[in-house]
């Protein structure tokens, strides 16, 4: 693993924070560092350009921090608190203190780990009633979510194919590593064929106003059973991943419940959502979007194999997760 940047090392020190923090835990993704301090969590974006996102300048990271707070307040208003500066004064790096601004962080209330949906699944504590509550929360969110002519244009077949073809282009390098050539070819053929055969259905969905400003990253690790339910960490860095058919969003969480070996809860979630909103057309698109979402998760996990800040000891586990998602994607075809 590459040596942690000085900023990260500094923020692992309790004295860097304006409040009492006895112990700091670091959670890392491909795009960010998240520092858990007990009462609060601070998310710092990495200065990376991954093609589909660009955080390479301080001004861009500041902008997307503000976007993240604004968009996530739709489903978690009490959690997303502010964008705060990280400063340096006489060699000391601090949060929300005087000095030269060297970085920005999204400040959040820290959510309880034991109430996260993925942890509840692992512990056998997720019930049908809880899944129904999530379905109703998402249905209410979708009902109010913005749509307009620009957003609806993202339901156009050319935009849909931009997303799917990008997946295949970005994962070609992982053939023989996290995905076999046979799986890759089969999923690509299925995806192209489905879009071609159901072109009229995709167009109808756009005309009916089913393309909305969604969450964009609705999987189990982003659902917390607080009161009310908090669905956090939406996509802020690229509108085209958030502007989508609501069926795409529903398929994401349904797929993730399948991944966690709870197809019963997956079906119940979809049924509860459809019953709440009455959109039965979702069922015609469910397996297609499940395949797409599982493939995206396999891709994202594969990207971690090239991340120098992820240890070599961790990468076999990452590889196993990527392969499982690609296997799941193939199962839907």
C-alpha positions as a Markdown table, in Angstrom:
| # | Residue | x | y | z |
|---|---|---|---|---|
| 1 | Unk | 0.0 | 0.0 | 0.0 |
| 2 | Unk | 1.3 | 3.5 | -0.9 |
| 3 | Unk | 2.1 | 5.7 | 2.1 |
| 4 | Unk | -0.9 | 7.7 | 3.3 |
| 5 | Unk | -0.8 | 11.4 | 2.3 |
| 6 | Unk | 0.2 | 13.9 | 5.1 |
| 7 | Unk | -3.4 | 15.2 | 5.1 |
| 8 | Unk | -4.8 | 11.8 | 5.9 |
| 9 | Unk | -2.2 | 11.2 | 8.6 |
| 10 | Unk | -3.0 | 14.5 | 10.2 |
| 11 | Unk | -6.8 | 13.8 | 10.2 |
| 12 | Unk | -6.2 | 10.6 | 12.1 |
| 13 | Unk | -5.1 | 12.7 | 15.1 |
| 14 | Unk | -7.9 | 13.6 | 17.5 |
| 15 | Unk | -6.4 | 17.1 | 18.0 |
| 16 | Unk | -7.2 | 18.0 | 14.4 |
| 17 | Unk | -10.9 | 18.3 | 15.2 |
| 18 | Unk | -12.8 | 21.2 | 16.8 |
| 19 | Unk | -14.7 | 18.8 | 19.1 |
| 20 | Unk | -13.8 | 16.0 | 21.5 |
| 21 | Unk | -12.7 | 12.9 | 19.5 |
| 22 | Unk | -11.0 | 10.1 | 21.3 |
| 23 | Unk | -10.6 | 7.6 | 18.5 |
| 24 | Unk | -10.6 | 8.2 | 14.7 |
| 25 | Unk | -11.5 | 5.4 | 12.2 |
| 26 | Unk | -10.7 | 5.7 | 8.5 |
| 27 | Unk | -13.0 | 4.3 | 5.8 |
| 28 | Unk | -11.6 | 4.5 | 2.3 |
| 29 | Unk | -13.3 | 4.3 | -1.1 |
| 30 | Unk | -11.9 | 4.9 | -4.6 |
| 31 | Unk | -13.1 | 8.5 | -4.5 |
| 32 | Unk | -12.8 | 9.6 | -0.9 |
| 33 | Unk | -11.5 | 9.2 | 2.7 |
| 34 | Unk | -14.1 | 9.2 | 5.4 |
| 35 | Unk | -13.0 | 10.0 | 9.0 |
| 36 | Unk | -15.3 | 8.6 | 11.7 |
| 37 | Unk | -14.9 | 10.5 | 15.0 |
| 38 | Unk | -17.9 | 9.2 | 17.0 |
| 39 | Unk | -20.3 | 12.1 | 16.8 |
| 40 | Unk | -19.4 | 13.3 | 13.3 |
| 41 | Unk | -18.1 | 11.9 | 10.1 |
| 42 | Unk | -15.9 | 14.0 | 7.7 |
| 43 | Unk | -15.7 | 13.0 | 4.0 |
| 44 | Unk | -12.7 | 14.3 | 2.0 |
| 45 | Unk | -12.6 | 13.8 | -1.7 |
| 46 | Unk | -9.5 | 12.3 | -3.3 |
| 47 | Unk | -7.8 | 14.5 | -6.0 |
| 48 | Unk | -8.5 | 11.9 | -8.8 |
| 49 | Unk | -9.8 | 11.9 | -12.3 |
| 50 | Unk | -11.6 | 8.6 | -13.0 |
| 51 | Unk | -13.1 | 9.6 | -16.3 |
| 52 | Unk | -16.6 | 9.7 | -15.0 |
| 53 | Unk | -15.6 | 12.1 | -12.3 |
| 54 | Unk | -13.0 | 14.8 | -11.9 |
| 55 | Unk | -11.9 | 15.9 | -8.4 |
| 56 | Unk | -8.4 | 17.1 | -9.5 |
| 57 | Unk | -8.6 | 20.7 | -8.3 |
| 58 | Unk | -9.4 | 22.2 | -4.9 |
| 59 | Unk | -12.2 | 24.3 | -6.5 |
| 60 | Unk | -13.8 | 21.2 | -8.1 |
| 61 | Unk | -13.6 | 19.3 | -4.8 |
| 62 | Unk | -15.2 | 22.3 | -3.0 |
| 63 | Unk | -18.0 | 22.5 | -5.6 |
| 64 | Unk | -18.8 | 18.8 | -5.4 |
| 65 | Unk | -18.8 | 18.9 | -1.6 |
| 66 | Unk | -21.5 | 21.5 | -1.8 |
| 67 | Unk | -23.4 | 19.4 | -4.4 |
| 68 | Unk | -23.2 | 16.4 | -2.1 |
| 69 | Unk | -24.7 | 18.3 | 0.9 |
| 70 | Unk | -27.5 | 19.8 | -1.2 |
| 71 | Unk | -28.5 | 16.6 | -3.0 |
| 72 | Unk | -28.3 | 14.3 | 0.1 |
| 73 | Unk | -30.4 | 16.6 | 2.2 |
| 74 | Unk | -33.4 | 15.4 | 0.0 |
| 75 | Unk | -33.3 | 12.1 | 1.9 |
| 76 | Unk | -31.1 | 12.9 | 4.9 |
| 77 | Unk | -31.6 | 16.5 | 5.9 |
| 78 | Unk | -30.6 | 15.9 | 9.5 |
| 79 | Unk | -27.4 | 14.1 | 8.7 |
| 80 | Unk | -25.7 | 16.4 | 6.1 |
| 81 | Unk | -24.6 | 19.4 | 8.1 |
| 82 | Unk | -22.2 | 21.6 | 6.1 |
| 83 | Unk | -19.0 | 21.9 | 4.0 |
| 84 | Unk | -16.1 | 22.8 | 6.2 |
| 85 | Unk | -12.6 | 23.9 | 5.5 |
| 86 | Unk | -9.4 | 22.0 | 6.3 |
| 87 | Unk | -6.7 | 24.5 | 7.1 |
| 88 | Unk | -3.0 | 24.6 | 7.8 |
| 89 | Unk | -1.4 | 27.0 | 10.3 |
| 90 | Unk | 2.3 | 26.8 | 11.3 |
| 91 | Unk | 2.5 | 23.2 | 10.0 |
| 92 | Unk | -0.6 | 22.0 | 11.9 |
| 93 | Unk | -3.6 | 20.7 | 9.9 |
| 94 | Unk | -7.0 | 21.2 | 11.4 |
| 95 | Unk | -10.7 | 21.2 | 10.6 |
| 96 | Unk | -12.7 | 24.4 | 11.0 |
| 97 | Unk | -9.7 | 26.4 | 12.3 |
| 98 | Unk | -7.9 | 29.6 | 11.2 |
| 99 | Unk | -5.2 | 29.2 | 8.5 |
| 100 | Unk | -4.7 | 28.6 | 4.9 |
| 101 | Unk | -7.5 | 26.5 | 3.3 |
| 102 | Unk | -5.8 | 23.4 | 1.9 |
| 103 | Unk | -8.9 | 21.1 | 1.5 |
| 104 | Unk | -12.7 | 20.8 | 2.1 |
| 105 | Unk | -14.7 | 18.1 | 3.9 |
| 106 | Unk | -18.4 | 17.2 | 4.0 |
| 107 | Unk | -19.4 | 17.2 | 7.7 |
| 108 | Unk | -22.1 | 14.7 | 8.7 |
| 109 | Unk | -23.6 | 13.3 | 11.8 |
| 110 | Unk | -22.1 | 9.9 | 12.2 |
| 111 | Unk | -24.8 | 7.2 | 11.6 |
| 112 | Unk | -25.0 | 4.0 | 13.7 |
| 113 | Unk | -23.2 | 1.2 | 12.0 |
| 114 | Unk | -25.4 | -1.5 | 13.6 |
| 115 | Unk | -28.5 | 0.1 | 11.9 |
| 116 | Unk | -27.1 | 0.0 | 8.4 |
| 117 | Unk | -29.1 | -2.3 | 6.1 |
| 118 | Unk | -26.1 | -4.4 | 5.0 |
| 119 | Unk | -25.1 | -5.1 | 8.6 |
| 120 | Unk | -28.7 | -5.9 | 9.5 |
| 121 | Unk | -28.8 | -8.5 | 6.6 |
| 122 | Unk | -25.6 | -10.1 | 7.8 |
| 123 | Unk | -26.9 | -10.4 | 11.3 |
| 124 | Unk | -30.3 | -11.8 | 10.2 |
| 125 | Unk | -32.2 | -8.7 | 11.6 |
| 126 | Unk | -33.7 | -7.3 | 8.4 |
| 127 | Unk | -37.4 | -8.0 | 8.2 |
| 128 | Unk | -40.1 | -7.7 | 5.5 |
| 129 | Unk | -41.6 | -4.8 | 7.4 |
| 130 | Unk | -38.4 | -2.9 | 7.3 |
| 131 | Unk | -38.0 | -3.5 | 3.6 |
| 132 | Unk | -41.5 | -2.2 | 3.1 |
| 133 | Unk | -40.6 | 1.0 | 5.0 |
| 134 | Unk | -37.7 | 1.5 | 2.6 |
| 135 | Unk | -39.9 | 0.9 | -0.4 |
| 136 | Unk | -42.4 | 3.5 | 0.8 |
| 137 | Unk | -39.6 | 6.0 | 1.6 |
| 138 | Unk | -38.1 | 5.6 | -1.9 |
| 139 | Unk | -41.6 | 5.7 | -3.6 |
| 140 | Unk | -42.3 | 9.0 | -1.8 |
| 141 | Unk | -38.9 | 10.4 | -2.8 |
| 142 | Unk | -39.5 | 9.4 | -6.5 |
| 143 | Unk | -42.9 | 11.0 | -6.5 |
| 144 | Unk | -41.4 | 14.4 | -5.5 |
| 145 | Unk | -38.1 | 14.0 | -7.4 |
| 146 | Unk | -37.5 | 16.6 | -10.1 |
| 147 | Unk | -38.1 | 15.8 | -13.7 |
| 148 | Unk | -38.0 | 18.2 | -16.7 |
| 149 | Unk | -37.1 | 18.1 | -20.4 |
| 150 | Unk | -33.4 | 18.0 | -19.8 |
| 151 | Unk | -33.7 | 15.2 | -17.2 |
| 152 | Unk | -36.1 | 13.2 | -19.4 |
| 153 | Unk | -33.5 | 13.4 | -22.2 |
| 154 | Unk | -31.3 | 11.0 | -20.2 |
| 155 | Unk | -33.9 | 8.3 | -20.9 |
| 156 | Unk | -33.0 | 8.5 | -24.6 |
| 157 | Unk | -31.5 | 5.3 | -26.0 |
| 158 | Unk | -28.3 | 7.1 | -26.9 |
| 159 | Unk | -27.7 | 8.1 | -23.3 |
| 160 | Unk | -28.6 | 4.7 | -22.0 |
| 161 | Unk | -26.2 | 3.1 | -24.4 |
| 162 | Unk | -23.5 | 5.6 | -23.4 |
| 163 | Unk | -23.7 | 4.2 | -19.8 |
| 164 | Unk | -23.8 | 0.5 | -20.8 |
| 165 | Unk | -21.0 | 0.8 | -23.5 |
| 166 | Unk | -18.8 | 2.7 | -21.0 |
| 167 | Unk | -19.1 | -0.2 | -18.6 |
| 168 | Unk | -17.8 | -2.6 | -21.2 |
| 169 | Unk | -15.0 | -0.3 | -22.3 |
| 170 | Unk | -13.9 | 0.3 | -18.8 |
| 171 | Unk | -13.9 | -3.4 | -17.8 |
| 172 | Unk | -12.2 | -4.8 | -20.9 |
| 173 | Unk | -8.8 | -4.6 | -19.1 |
| 174 | Unk | -10.2 | -6.9 | -16.3 |
| 175 | Unk | -11.1 | -9.8 | -18.7 |
| 176 | Unk | -9.3 | -12.9 | -17.3 |
| 177 | Unk | -8.9 | -11.2 | -13.9 |
| 178 | Unk | -12.3 | -10.4 | -12.4 |
| 179 | Unk | -14.5 | -11.4 | -15.3 |
| 180 | Unk | -14.1 | -14.2 | -17.9 |
| 181 | Unk | -14.2 | -13.5 | -21.6 |
| 182 | Unk | -17.4 | -15.7 | -21.8 |
| 183 | Unk | -19.2 | -13.7 | -19.2 |
| 184 | Unk | -18.1 | -10.4 | -20.7 |
| 185 | Unk | -19.3 | -11.3 | -24.2 |
| 186 | Unk | -22.6 | -12.8 | -23.0 |
| 187 | Unk | -23.5 | -9.8 | -20.8 |
| 188 | Unk | -22.6 | -7.4 | -23.6 |
| 189 | Unk | -24.7 | -9.3 | -26.2 |
| 190 | Unk | -27.7 | -9.5 | -23.8 |
| 191 | Unk | -27.5 | -5.8 | -23.0 |
| 192 | Unk | -27.3 | -4.6 | -26.6 |
| 193 | Unk | -30.1 | -7.0 | -27.7 |
| 194 | Unk | -32.4 | -6.0 | -24.9 |
| 195 | Unk | -32.0 | -2.3 | -25.6 |
| 196 | Unk | -32.7 | -2.9 | -29.3 |
| 197 | Unk | -35.7 | -5.1 | -28.8 |
| 198 | Unk | -37.3 | -2.9 | -26.1 |
| 199 | Unk | -36.5 | 0.5 | -27.6 |
| 200 | Unk | -40.2 | 1.5 | -27.7 |
| 201 | Unk | -40.6 | 0.7 | -24.0 |
| 202 | Unk | -37.6 | 2.8 | -23.0 |
| 203 | Unk | -39.0 | 5.7 | -25.1 |
| 204 | Unk | -42.4 | 5.4 | -23.5 |
| 205 | Unk | -40.9 | 5.6 | -20.0 |
| 206 | Unk | -39.2 | 8.9 | -20.9 |
| 207 | Unk | -42.5 | 10.3 | -22.3 |
| 208 | Unk | -44.4 | 9.2 | -19.1 |
| 209 | Unk | -42.0 | 11.2 | -16.9 |
| 210 | Unk | -40.3 | 8.1 | -15.3 |
| 211 | Unk | -36.8 | 9.6 | -15.8 |
| 212 | Unk | -36.1 | 11.6 | -12.6 |
| 213 | Unk | -33.4 | 13.1 | -10.5 |
| 214 | Unk | -32.9 | 10.0 | -8.4 |
| 215 | Unk | -30.4 | 9.0 | -5.7 |
| 216 | Unk | -28.2 | 7.1 | -8.2 |
| 217 | Unk | -26.4 | 4.7 | -5.7 |
| 218 | Unk | -29.2 | 3.0 | -3.9 |
| 219 | Unk | -27.7 | -0.2 | -2.3 |
| 220 | Unk | -27.8 | -1.7 | 1.1 |
| 221 | Unk | -24.8 | 0.0 | 2.6 |
| 222 | Unk | -26.4 | 3.4 | 1.9 |
| 223 | Unk | -29.6 | 2.7 | 3.9 |
| 224 | Unk | -29.7 | 3.4 | 7.7 |
| 225 | Unk | -32.7 | 2.6 | 9.9 |
| 226 | Unk | -32.7 | 5.8 | 11.9 |
| 227 | Unk | -36.0 | 7.6 | 12.5 |
| 228 | Unk | -36.8 | 8.6 | 9.7 |
| 229 | Unk | -34.9 | 6.1 | 7.5 |
| 230 | Unk | -31.8 | 7.8 | 6.1 |
| 231 | Unk | -30.8 | 7.0 | 2.5 |
| 232 | Unk | -27.4 | 8.7 | 2.1 |
| 233 | Unk | -24.4 | 9.1 | -0.2 |
| 234 | Unk | -26.2 | 9.8 | -3.5 |
| 235 | Unk | -24.2 | 10.5 | -6.6 |
| 236 | Unk | -23.2 | 14.1 | -6.9 |
| 237 | Unk | -20.3 | 13.9 | -9.3 |
| 238 | Unk | -22.1 | 13.1 | -12.6 |
| 239 | Unk | -25.7 | 13.9 | -13.4 |
| 240 | Unk | -26.1 | 11.2 | -16.0 |
| 241 | Unk | -25.6 | 8.5 | -13.3 |
| 242 | Unk | -28.4 | 10.1 | -11.2 |
| 243 | Unk | -30.8 | 11.1 | -13.9 |
| 244 | Unk | -32.4 | 7.7 | -14.6 |
| 245 | Unk | -35.5 | 5.7 | -14.9 |
| 246 | Unk | -36.9 | 5.0 | -11.4 |
| 247 | Unk | -36.9 | 1.3 | -12.5 |
| 248 | Unk | -33.1 | 1.5 | -12.6 |
| 249 | Unk | -33.0 | 2.8 | -9.0 |
| 250 | Unk | -35.3 | 0.1 | -7.7 |
| 251 | Unk | -33.4 | -2.6 | -9.5 |
| 252 | Unk | -30.2 | -1.5 | -7.8 |
| 253 | Unk | -31.4 | -2.2 | -4.2 |
| 254 | Unk | -33.2 | -5.3 | -5.4 |
| 255 | Unk | -30.0 | -6.6 | -7.0 |
| 256 | Unk | -28.0 | -5.9 | -3.8 |
| 257 | Unk | -30.5 | -7.8 | -1.7 |
| 258 | Unk | -30.0 | -10.7 | -4.2 |
| 259 | Unk | -26.2 | -10.3 | -3.7 |
| 260 | Unk | -26.7 | -10.6 | 0.1 |
| 261 | Unk | -28.5 | -13.9 | -0.6 |
| 262 | Unk | -32.0 | -12.6 | 0.3 |
| 263 | Unk | -34.0 | -12.9 | -2.9 |
| 264 | Unk | -37.1 | -13.1 | -0.8 |
| 265 | Unk | -36.5 | -9.6 | 0.5 |
| 266 | Unk | -35.6 | -8.5 | -2.9 |
| 267 | Unk | -38.9 | -9.6 | -4.3 |
| 268 | Unk | -40.8 | -8.1 | -1.4 |
| 269 | Unk | -39.0 | -4.7 | -1.8 |
| 270 | Unk | -40.0 | -4.6 | -5.5 |
| 271 | Unk | -43.6 | -5.7 | -4.8 |
| 272 | Unk | -44.0 | -3.1 | -2.0 |
| 273 | Unk | -42.6 | -0.3 | -4.2 |
| 274 | Unk | -44.9 | -1.3 | -7.1 |
| 275 | Unk | -47.9 | -1.5 | -4.8 |
| 276 | Unk | -47.2 | 2.0 | -3.4 |
| 277 | Unk | -46.6 | 3.7 | -6.8 |
| 278 | Unk | -48.6 | 1.5 | -9.2 |
| 279 | Unk | -45.8 | 1.4 | -11.8 |
| 280 | Unk | -46.0 | -2.2 | -12.9 |
| 281 | Unk | -43.9 | -1.5 | -16.1 |
| 282 | Unk | -40.9 | -1.7 | -13.8 |
| 283 | Unk | -41.3 | -5.5 | -13.8 |
| 284 | Unk | -40.6 | -5.6 | -17.5 |
| 285 | Unk | -37.2 | -3.9 | -17.0 |
| 286 | Unk | -36.2 | -5.3 | -13.7 |
| 287 | Unk | -33.8 | -8.0 | -14.8 |
| 288 | Unk | -32.2 | -5.7 | -17.4 |
| 289 | Unk | -31.4 | -3.1 | -14.8 |
| 290 | Unk | -30.4 | -5.6 | -12.2 |
| 291 | Unk | -27.8 | -7.0 | -14.7 |
| 292 | Unk | -26.7 | -3.4 | -15.4 |
| 293 | Unk | -26.3 | -2.5 | -11.7 |
| 294 | Unk | -24.5 | -5.8 | -10.8 |
| 295 | Unk | -22.1 | -5.1 | -13.6 |
| 296 | Unk | -21.5 | -1.6 | -12.4 |
| 297 | Unk | -20.7 | -2.9 | -8.9 |
| 298 | Unk | -18.3 | -5.5 | -10.4 |
| 299 | Unk | -16.6 | -2.7 | -12.3 |
| 300 | Unk | -16.2 | -0.4 | -9.3 |
| 301 | Unk | -14.8 | -3.3 | -7.2 |
| 302 | Unk | -12.4 | -4.1 | -10.1 |
| 303 | Unk | -11.2 | -0.5 | -10.2 |
| 304 | Unk | -10.0 | -0.9 | -6.6 |
| 305 | Unk | -7.5 | -3.5 | -7.8 |
| 306 | Unk | -5.5 | -0.6 | -9.3 |
| 307 | Unk | -5.8 | 1.7 | -6.3 |
| 308 | Unk | -2.3 | 2.1 | -4.7 |
| 309 | Unk | -3.9 | 3.1 | -1.4 |
| 310 | Unk | -5.6 | -0.2 | -1.0 |
| 311 | Unk | -3.3 | -2.8 | 0.5 |
| 312 | Unk | -2.2 | -5.9 | -1.3 |
| 313 | Unk | -3.6 | -8.0 | 1.6 |
| 314 | Unk | -7.0 | -6.5 | 0.9 |
| 315 | Unk | -7.1 | -7.0 | -2.8 |
| 316 | Unk | -7.9 | -10.7 | -2.9 |
| 317 | Unk | -11.1 | -9.9 | -1.0 |
| 318 | Unk | -11.9 | -7.1 | -3.4 |
| 319 | Unk | -11.3 | -9.5 | -6.4 |
| 320 | Unk | -13.7 | -12.0 | -4.9 |
| 321 | Unk | -16.4 | -9.4 | -4.5 |
| 322 | Unk | -15.9 | -8.2 | -8.0 |
| 323 | Unk | -16.2 | -11.7 | -9.4 |
| 324 | Unk | -19.4 | -12.3 | -7.4 |
| 325 | Unk | -21.0 | -9.2 | -8.8 |
| 326 | Unk | -20.1 | -10.2 | -12.4 |
| 327 | Unk | -21.5 | -13.7 | -11.7 |
| 328 | Unk | -24.7 | -12.2 | -10.4 |
| 329 | Unk | -24.9 | -9.9 | -13.5 |
| 330 | Unk | -24.7 | -13.0 | -15.8 |
| 331 | Unk | -27.4 | -14.8 | -13.8 |
| 332 | Unk | -30.0 | -12.1 | -14.8 |
| 333 | Unk | -29.6 | -12.7 | -18.6 |
